[in-house]
């Protein structure tokens, strides 16, 4: 009978231990599920941010490429611009010279007309 009582106590102790383990296992599972849910909630904004950063990086590469192309175009266009500037200066001088010649011719014509009228 003592053995039966000891066995009964052992069975109760093991049952309580099993109940505690089941309870702790249930808590761990609940914690795991909660943390997994939290992770999913935080993962969505991170994915959005990652996509935004990727789009920004692609845009930056395009802008850098465009910037390089424009700098190259500007650099290559500078000699032509300087040539056009030189041509413009030459043409301005020529125009001034022609204007001066026209003024001289007008003055000569007016002088000739005055002489003709005087005769």
C-alpha positions in Angstrom: 0.0 0.0 0.0 2.9 2.3 0.7 4.2 1.5 -2.7 0.9 2.3 -4.2 0.8 5.6 -2.4 4.3 6.4 -3.5 3.4 5.5 -7.1 0.3 7.6 -6.9 2.3 10.6 -5.6 4.9 10.0 -8.4 2.1 9.9 -11.0 0.6 13.1 -9.6 4.0 14.8 -9.5 4.7 13.7 -13.1 1.2 14.8 -14.2 1.8 18.2 -12.6 5.2 18.4 -14.3 3.6 17.4 -17.6 0.9 20.1 -17.1 3.7 22.7 -16.3 5.6 21.7 -19.4 2.5 21.9 -21.6 1.7 25.3 -20.1 5.3 26.6 -20.8 5.2 25.1 -24.3 1.9 26.8 -24.9 3.4 30.1 -23.7 6.5 29.7 -25.9 4.2 28.9 -28.9 2.1 32.0 -28.2 5.3 34.1 -27.9 6.6 32.7 -31.1 3.3 33.4 -32.9 3.2 36.9 -31.5 6.8 37.6 -32.5 6.2 36.2 -35.9 3.2 38.4 -36.4 5.2 41.5 -35.2 8.0 40.6 -37.6 5.5 40.3 -40.5 4.1 43.7 -39.6 7.5 45.3 -39.5 8.7 43.5 -42.6 6.1 45.2 -44.9 7.4 48.7 -44.4 10.9 47.5 -44.7 10.1 46.0 -48.1 8.5 49.3 -49.1 11.5 51.3 -48.0 13.8 48.8 -49.8 11.8 49.3 -53.1 11.9 53.1 -52.7 15.7 53.0 -52.1 16.1 50.7 -55.2 14.1 53.2 -57.3 16.1 56.1 -55.9 19.4 54.3 -56.7 18.2 53.6 -60.3 17.2 57.3 -60.7 20.5 58.4 -59.3 22.4 56.2 -61.9 20.3 57.7 -64.7 20.9 61.2 -63.5 24.6 60.7 -63.1 24.7 59.2 -66.7 22.7 62.2 -68.0 25.0 64.6 -66.1 28.1 63.0 -67.6 26.6 63.2 -71.1 25.7 66.8 -70.7 29.2 67.7 -69.3 30.7 65.9 -72.3 28.4 67.7 -74.7 29.3 71.0 -73.1 33.0 70.3 -73.1 32.9 69.2 -76.8 30.8 72.3 -77.7 33.1 74.9 -76.1 35.6 75.0 -79.0 32.7 75.6 -81.5 31.3 78.2 -79.2 34.6 80.0 -79.0 34.9 79.9 -82.8 31.4 81.4 -83.2 32.4 84.0 -80.6 35.5 84.9 -82.7 33.4 85.0 -85.9 30.9 87.3 -84.2 33.6 89.7 -83.1 35.0 89.7 -86.7 31.6 90.3 -88.1 30.8 93.1 -85.7 34.1 94.8 -86.7 33.2 94.3 -90.3 29.7 95.8 -89.8 31.2 98.8 -88.0 33.6 99.3 -90.8 30.8 99.1 -93.4 28.7 101.5 -91.3 31.6 103.9 -91.3 32.0 103.6 -95.1 28.2 104.2 -95.6 28.4 107.3 -93.4 31.4 108.5 -95.5 29.6 107.8 -98.7 26.5 109.7 -97.5 28.7 112.6 -96.4 30.3 112.6 -99.8 27.0 112.5 -101.6 25.6 115.3 -99.5 28.8 117.3 -100.2 28.5 116.6 -104.0 24.8 117.7 -103.9 25.8 120.9 -102.1 28.4 121.6 -104.8 25.9 120.9 -107.6 23.3 123.2 -106.1 25.9 125.9 -105.8 26.8 125.8 -109.5 
